[in-house]
Amino acid sequence: MPDFKKITHVIYDLDGLLLDTEPIYDRVYQAIAHRCGKTLSESVKSQISGRNALDSARTIIEMLDLPLTPESFLREREPLLRDLLPDAKPFRVRCA
Protein backbone atom coordinates (compact mmCIF):
# COMPACT_ATOMS: atom_id res chain seq x y z
CA MET A 1 0.00 0.00 0.00
CA PRO A 2 1.44 3.45 -0.93
CA ASP A 3 2.50 5.75 1.86
CA PHE A 4 0.36 8.91 1.51
CA LYS A 5 1.04 12.14 3.36
CA LYS A 6 -1.38 13.01 6.12
CA ILE A 7 -4.06 15.52 5.08
CA THR A 8 -3.40 18.74 6.95
CA HIS A 9 -5.78 21.19 5.22
CA VAL A 10 -9.13 21.10 3.50
CA ILE A 11 -10.64 23.83 1.34
CA TYR A 12 -14.41 23.84 1.50
CA ASP A 13 -15.74 25.77 -1.47
CA LEU A 14 -19.26 27.12 -1.22
CA ASP A 15 -20.61 28.22 -4.59
CA GLY A 16 -19.12 31.57 -5.40
CA LEU A 17 -16.42 31.48 -2.76
CA LEU A 18 -13.41 30.43 -4.85
CA LEU A 19 -14.91 30.40 -8.33
CA ASP A 20 -17.21 33.03 -9.78
CA THR A 21 -19.95 30.62 -10.86
CA GLU A 22 -22.94 32.97 -10.62
CA PRO A 23 -22.70 34.19 -14.25
CA ILE A 24 -22.61 30.57 -15.41
CA TYR A 25 -25.68 29.59 -13.39
CA ASP A 26 -27.43 32.72 -14.71
CA ARG A 27 -26.66 31.67 -18.30
CA VAL A 28 -27.89 28.14 -17.71
CA TYR A 29 -31.09 29.22 -15.96
CA GLN A 30 -31.72 31.83 -18.64
CA ALA A 31 -31.25 29.21 -21.38
CA ILE A 32 -33.78 26.88 -19.77
CA ALA A 33 -36.24 29.75 -19.30
CA HIS A 34 -35.81 30.80 -22.95
CA ARG A 35 -36.56 27.24 -24.10
CA CYS A 36 -39.94 27.73 -22.42
CA GLY A 37 -40.46 31.22 -23.87
CA LYS A 38 -39.65 32.99 -20.58
CA THR A 39 -36.97 35.31 -19.26
CA LEU A 40 -35.21 35.00 -15.94
CA SER A 41 -35.62 38.38 -14.24
CA GLU A 42 -33.57 39.97 -11.49
CA SER A 43 -36.47 39.40 -9.09
CA VAL A 44 -36.34 35.65 -9.76
CA LYS A 45 -32.54 35.64 -9.38
CA SER A 46 -32.87 37.36 -6.02
CA GLN A 47 -35.29 34.67 -4.83
CA ILE A 48 -32.94 31.78 -5.67
CA SER A 49 -29.73 33.27 -4.35
CA GLY A 50 -28.20 30.96 -1.74
CA ARG A 51 -30.74 28.19 -2.20
CA ASN A 52 -29.93 24.59 -2.99
CA ALA A 53 -30.51 23.21 -6.49
CA LEU A 54 -33.93 21.65 -5.86
CA ASP A 55 -35.31 24.73 -4.07
CA SER A 56 -33.96 26.97 -6.83
CA ALA A 57 -35.59 24.80 -9.49
CA ARG A 58 -38.93 24.88 -7.66
CA THR A 59 -38.77 28.65 -7.26
CA ILE A 60 -37.86 29.29 -10.91
CA ILE A 61 -40.61 26.96 -12.12
CA GLU A 62 -43.19 28.56 -9.87
CA MET A 63 -42.24 32.18 -10.54
CA LEU A 64 -41.97 31.73 -14.32
CA ASP A 65 -44.77 29.19 -14.62
CA LEU A 66 -42.55 26.76 -16.51
CA PRO A 67 -44.02 23.50 -17.83
CA LEU A 68 -41.35 21.45 -16.03
CA THR A 69 -40.98 19.45 -12.87
CA PRO A 70 -38.09 20.35 -10.57
CA GLU A 71 -36.46 17.05 -11.48
CA SER A 72 -36.73 17.66 -15.24
CA PHE A 73 -35.40 21.20 -14.75
CA LEU A 74 -32.35 19.80 -12.97
CA ARG A 75 -31.85 17.16 -15.68
CA GLU A 76 -31.80 19.94 -18.30
CA ARG A 77 -29.44 21.97 -16.15
CA GLU A 78 -26.74 19.33 -15.66
CA PRO A 79 -25.28 19.01 -19.18
CA LEU A 80 -25.29 22.80 -19.57
CA LEU A 81 -23.41 23.23 -16.31
CA ARG A 82 -21.00 20.45 -17.22
CA ASP A 83 -20.12 22.32 -20.42
CA LEU A 84 -19.74 25.76 -18.83
CA LEU A 85 -18.35 25.27 -15.31
CA PRO A 86 -14.84 24.37 -16.50
CA ASP A 87 -14.62 27.98 -17.74
CA ALA A 88 -15.41 29.48 -14.33
CA LYS A 89 -13.00 32.22 -13.36
CA PRO A 90 -11.44 32.58 -9.92
CA PHE A 91 -13.46 34.83 -7.67
CA ARG A 92 -11.64 38.09 -7.05
CA VAL A 93 -12.35 40.39 -4.18
CA ARG A 94 -12.74 43.90 -5.47
CA CYS A 95 -11.41 46.54 -3.13
CA ALA A 96 -12.78 50.06 -3.11
Backbone as a chain_set.jsonl record, in Angstrom:
{"seq": "MPDFKKITHVIYDLDGLLLDTEPIYDRVYQAIAHRCGKTLSESVKSQISGRNALDSARTIIEMLDLPLTPESFLREREPLLRDLLPDAKPFRVRCA", "coords": {"N": [[0.85, -1.171, 0.0], [0.607, 2.246, -0.869], [2.427, 4.937, 0.66], [0.857, 7.568, 1.82], [0.853, 11.122, 2.325], [-0.206, 12.707, 5.326], [-3.333, 14.309, 5.492], [-3.536, 17.714, 5.911], [-4.896, 20.061, 5.516], [-8.024, 21.346, 4.401], [-9.97, 22.614, 1.804], [-12.988, 24.084, 1.71], [-15.311, 24.726, -0.559], [-17.848, 26.854, -1.009], [-20.464, 27.577, -3.278], [-19.43, 30.16, -5.35], [-17.459, 31.092, -3.699], [-14.685, 30.465, -4.144], [-14.654, 30.206, -6.903], [-16.082, 32.156, -9.486], [-19.044, 31.479, -10.096], [-21.616, 32.361, -10.461], [-22.351, 33.904, -12.845], [-22.358, 31.823, -14.701], [-24.338, 30.029, -13.785], [-26.486, 31.798, -14.059], [-26.55, 32.063, -16.883], [-27.2, 29.426, -17.614], [-29.686, 29.013, -16.315], [-31.128, 31.02, -17.584], [-31.064, 30.086, -20.221], [-32.622, 27.747, -20.021], [-35.054, 28.883, -19.243], [-35.564, 30.438, -21.545], [-35.982, 28.416, -23.424], [-38.511, 27.74, -22.765], [-39.892, 29.936, -23.476], [-39.667, 32.085, -21.747], [-38.223, 34.631, -19.57], [-35.551, 35.003, -17.353], [-35.761, 36.991, -14.668], [-34.356, 39.722, -12.701], [-35.67, 39.754, -10.265], [-36.439, 37.101, -9.914], [-33.919, 35.906, -9.827], [-33.001, 37.013, -7.441], [-34.571, 35.666, -5.623], [-33.644, 33.062, -5.687], [-31.088, 33.079, -4.856], [-28.52, 31.682, -2.964], [-29.916, 29.394, -2.381], [-30.462, 25.806, -2.377], [-30.073, 23.429, -5.109], [-32.519, 22.028, -5.767], [-34.511, 23.554, -4.441], [-34.08, 25.992, -5.741], [-34.783, 25.292, -8.373], [-37.515, 24.681, -8.018], [-38.466, 27.22, -7.259], [-37.868, 28.829, -9.516], [-39.434, 27.537, -11.465], [-41.994, 27.9, -10.405], [-42.197, 30.758, -10.207], [-41.863, 31.547, -12.873], [-43.719, 30.083, -14.135], [-43.149, 27.635, -15.505], [-43.369, 24.812, -17.714], [-42.36, 22.438, -16.397], [-41.065, 19.852, -14.27], [-39.431, 20.02, -11.074], [-37.401, 18.091, -11.07], [-37.052, 17.489, -13.814], [-36.192, 19.965, -14.68], [-33.716, 20.139, -13.366], [-32.435, 18.001, -14.627], [-32.191, 19.027, -17.214], [-30.503, 21.115, -16.665], [-28.019, 20.015, -15.852], [-26.245, 18.989, -18.059], [-25.68, 21.41, -19.319], [-24.409, 22.903, -17.318], [-22.198, 21.243, -16.944], [-20.826, 21.668, -19.317], [-20.172, 24.396, -19.133], [-19.088, 25.089, -16.576], [-16.306, 24.372, -16.371], [-15.078, 26.634, -17.37], [-15.213, 28.547, -15.446], [-14.173, 31.424, -13.708], [-11.619, 32.429, -11.369], [-12.762, 33.697, -8.268], [-12.585, 37.066, -7.486], [-11.788, 39.38, -5.061], [-12.982, 42.563, -4.917], [-11.587, 45.559, -4.193], [-12.359, 48.705, -2.731]], "CA": [[0.0, 0.0, 0.0], [1.436, 3.448, -0.929], [2.497, 5.754, 1.864], [0.36, 8.908, 1.509], [1.038, 12.135, 3.355], [-1.384, 13.015, 6.118], [-4.055, 15.516, 5.083], [-3.402, 18.743, 6.952], [-5.784, 21.186, 5.221], [-9.133, 21.098, 3.496], [-10.641, 23.826, 1.337], [-14.411, 23.841, 1.5], [-15.739, 25.774, -1.473], [-19.262, 27.115, -1.224], [-20.606, 28.217, -4.589], [-19.118, 31.571, -5.398], [-16.415, 31.476, -2.76], [-13.41, 30.428, -4.85], [-14.909, 30.402, -8.328], [-17.212, 33.031, -9.775], [-19.955, 30.623, -10.855], [-22.939, 32.97, -10.619], [-22.696, 34.186, -14.25], [-22.608, 30.569, -15.41], [-25.676, 29.591, -13.39], [-27.425, 32.723, -14.705], [-26.659, 31.673, -18.303], [-27.893, 28.141, -17.705], [-31.087, 29.216, -15.957], [-31.721, 31.835, -18.645], [-31.249, 29.209, -21.381], [-33.78, 26.88, -19.766], [-36.24, 29.75, -19.296], [-35.811, 30.795, -22.953], [-36.563, 27.244, -24.099], [-39.938, 27.725, -22.42], [-40.459, 31.221, -23.867], [-39.653, 32.987, -20.581], [-36.968, 35.315, -19.264], [-35.206, 35.002, -15.939], [-35.619, 38.385, -14.243], [-33.567, 39.969, -11.491], [-36.47, 39.396, -9.086], [-36.338, 35.647, -9.761], [-32.542, 35.64, -9.383], [-32.869, 37.362, -6.019], [-35.293, 34.668, -4.831], [-32.944, 31.775, -5.668], [-29.73, 33.273, -4.347], [-28.199, 30.965, -1.736], [-30.741, 28.188, -2.196], [-29.93, 24.594, -2.993], [-30.513, 23.213, -6.488], [-33.926, 21.655, -5.863], [-35.31, 24.728, -4.068], [-33.956, 26.971, -6.83], [-35.593, 24.8, -9.492], [-38.931, 24.876, -7.66], [-38.771, 28.649, -7.265], [-37.861, 29.293, -10.909], [-40.61, 26.959, -12.125], [-43.193, 28.561, -9.873], [-42.239, 32.182, -10.541], [-41.966, 31.728, -14.324], [-44.77, 29.188, -14.621], [-42.549, 26.765, -16.514], [-44.015, 23.498, -17.83], [-41.347, 21.454, -16.026], [-40.981, 19.453, -12.867], [-38.087, 20.354, -10.572], [-36.457, 17.05, -11.483], [-36.726, 17.657, -15.238], [-35.402, 21.197, -14.754], [-32.349, 19.802, -12.966], [-31.853, 17.158, -15.682], [-31.799, 19.938, -18.303], [-29.44, 21.973, -16.154], [-26.743, 19.332, -15.656], [-25.285, 19.014, -19.178], [-25.29, 22.803, -19.569], [-23.406, 23.234, -16.309], [-20.997, 20.447, -17.22], [-20.121, 22.32, -20.422], [-19.743, 25.763, -18.826], [-18.354, 25.267, -15.313], [-14.84, 24.372, -16.497], [-14.619, 27.981, -17.742], [-15.41, 29.478, -14.326], [-12.998, 32.216, -13.361], [-11.436, 32.584, -9.922], [-13.457, 34.832, -7.668], [-11.64, 38.086, -7.054], [-12.345, 40.393, -4.179], [-12.744, 43.896, -5.468], [-11.408, 46.54, -3.126], [-12.782, 50.062, -3.113]], "C": [[0.899, 1.239, 0.0], [1.366, 4.238, 0.38], [2.096, 7.19, 1.509], [0.648, 9.854, 2.666], [-0.295, 12.385, 4.058], [-2.019, 14.3, 5.592], [-3.994, 16.521, 6.221], [-4.356, 19.912, 6.747], [-6.89, 20.724, 4.27], [-9.714, 22.443, 3.101], [-12.082, 23.446, 1.035], [-14.944, 24.995, 0.675], [-17.26, 25.816, -1.557], [-19.37, 27.801, -2.572], [-20.322, 29.699, -4.487], [-18.051, 32.016, -4.422], [-15.058, 31.529, -3.455], [-13.562, 30.676, -6.344], [-16.147, 31.261, -8.517], [-18.177, 32.282, -10.694], [-21.31, 31.261, -11.128], [-23.271, 33.309, -12.069], [-22.999, 32.92, -15.048], [-23.992, 30.036, -15.066], [-26.737, 30.498, -14.012], [-27.643, 32.343, -16.166], [-27.472, 30.404, -18.467], [-29.375, 28.314, -17.394], [-31.811, 30.039, -17.014], [-31.99, 30.976, -19.881], [-32.458, 28.304, -21.208], [-35.066, 27.699, -19.831], [-36.584, 30.101, -20.739], [-36.408, 29.638, -23.739], [-38.064, 27.171, -23.879], [-40.605, 29.06, -22.752], [-40.5, 32.243, -22.744], [-38.278, 33.623, -20.428], [-36.762, 35.31, -17.757], [-34.911, 36.434, -15.514], [-34.738, 38.492, -12.995], [-34.356, 39.586, -10.239], [-36.45, 37.887, -8.848], [-34.947, 35.295, -9.239], [-32.383, 35.935, -7.894], [-33.552, 36.337, -5.118], [-34.553, 33.338, -4.74], [-31.534, 31.874, -5.089], [-29.536, 32.546, -3.015], [-29.003, 29.703, -1.495], [-30.079, 26.977, -2.828], [-30.593, 24.377, -4.353], [-32.009, 22.924, -6.599], [-34.835, 22.827, -5.498], [-35.258, 25.799, -5.155], [-34.824, 26.566, -8.008], [-37.082, 25.026, -9.216], [-39.327, 26.349, -7.761], [-38.836, 29.189, -8.688], [-39.115, 28.803, -11.629], [-41.876, 27.676, -11.685], [-43.291, 30.017, -10.343], [-42.398, 32.437, -12.04], [-43.053, 30.881, -14.955], [-44.259, 28.31, -15.761], [-43.24, 25.407, -16.526], [-43.03, 22.361, -17.54], [-41.558, 21.027, -14.585], [-39.605, 19.892, -12.374], [-37.027, 19.339, -11.031], [-36.069, 17.192, -12.956], [-35.91, 18.938, -15.461], [-33.941, 20.889, -14.433], [-31.67, 18.892, -13.985], [-31.414, 18.006, -16.872], [-30.587, 20.764, -17.912], [-28.07, 21.303, -16.184], [-25.801, 19.356, -16.856], [-24.814, 20.436, -19.516], [-24.215, 23.235, -18.58], [-22.1, 22.497, -16.57], [-20.157, 21.085, -18.324], [-19.492, 23.648, -20.004], [-18.886, 25.915, -17.573], [-16.829, 25.164, -15.438], [-14.261, 25.746, -16.865], [-14.785, 28.997, -16.621], [-14.089, 30.15, -13.976], [-12.85, 32.26, -11.841], [-12.169, 33.823, -9.435], [-12.414, 35.816, -7.157], [-12.375, 39.09, -6.179], [-11.976, 41.748, -4.759], [-12.686, 44.9, -4.31], [-11.802, 47.931, -3.629], [-11.608, 50.988, -3.233]], "O": [[1.854, 1.299, 0.774], [0.368, 4.198, 1.098], [2.902, 7.942, 0.961], [0.684, 9.448, 3.828], [-1.363, 12.286, 3.454], [-1.318, 15.264, 5.285], [-4.356, 16.213, 7.356], [-4.609, 20.675, 7.679], [-6.695, 19.827, 3.449], [-9.927, 23.31, 3.948], [-12.347, 22.583, 0.198], [-15.02, 26.123, 1.162], [-17.882, 24.912, -2.115], [-18.463, 28.532, -2.97], [-20.892, 30.405, -3.654], [-17.766, 33.209, -4.327], [-14.355, 32.536, -3.362], [-12.697, 31.286, -6.971], [-17.137, 31.112, -7.8], [-18.131, 32.433, -11.915], [-22.076, 30.752, -11.947], [-24.388, 33.027, -12.502], [-23.812, 32.949, -15.972], [-24.741, 29.635, -15.957], [-27.781, 30.013, -14.447], [-28.78, 32.304, -16.639], [-28.327, 30.311, -19.348], [-30.226, 27.814, -18.129], [-32.979, 29.785, -17.307], [-33.032, 31.124, -20.521], [-33.233, 28.115, -22.146], [-36.057, 27.255, -20.41], [-37.752, 30.069, -21.124], [-37.242, 29.847, -24.62], [-38.798, 26.616, -24.696], [-41.748, 29.296, -22.362], [-41.298, 33.179, -22.793], [-37.307, 33.215, -21.065], [-37.684, 35.58, -16.988], [-33.922, 37.023, -15.95], [-34.425, 37.499, -12.337], [-33.768, 39.14, -9.253], [-36.444, 37.443, -7.7], [-34.808, 34.485, -8.323], [-31.71, 35.195, -7.176], [-33.15, 36.16, -3.968], [-34.8, 32.56, -3.819], [-30.875, 30.859, -4.863], [-30.285, 32.761, -2.062], [-28.788, 29.014, -0.498], [-29.234, 27.112, -3.712], [-31.557, 25.06, -4.7], [-32.692, 23.513, -7.437], [-35.831, 23.067, -6.181], [-36.267, 26.437, -5.455], [-35.524, 27.401, -8.582], [-37.816, 25.504, -10.081], [-40.391, 26.68, -8.284], [-39.76, 29.928, -9.029], [-39.778, 29.574, -12.323], [-42.727, 28.015, -12.509], [-44.34, 30.453, -10.818], [-43.001, 33.435, -12.436], [-43.285, 30.949, -16.162], [-44.855, 28.252, -16.837], [-43.65, 24.904, -15.48], [-42.885, 21.438, -18.341], [-42.152, 21.751, -13.786], [-38.705, 20.114, -13.184], [-35.894, 19.71, -11.338], [-34.9, 17.035, -13.31], [-35.041, 18.981, -16.332], [-33.038, 21.326, -15.146], [-30.46, 18.994, -14.192], [-30.375, 17.734, -17.474], [-29.741, 21.072, -18.752], [-27.07, 21.947, -16.503], [-24.636, 19.719, -16.688], [-23.678, 20.63, -19.948], [-23.226, 23.86, -18.964], [-21.019, 23.071, -16.43], [-18.927, 21.049, -18.276], [-18.404, 23.99, -20.465], [-18.031, 26.799, -17.525], [-16.119, 25.817, -14.673], [-13.066, 25.979, -16.681], [-14.526, 30.184, -16.82], [-13.034, 29.516, -13.953], [-13.835, 32.143, -11.113], [-12.191, 34.856, -10.103], [-11.469, 35.427, -6.471], [-13.45, 39.578, -6.53], [-10.814, 42.03, -5.049], [-13.645, 45.048, -3.553], [-11.599, 48.273, -4.794], [-11.78, 52.166, -3.546]]}, "num_chains": 1, "name": "protein.A"}
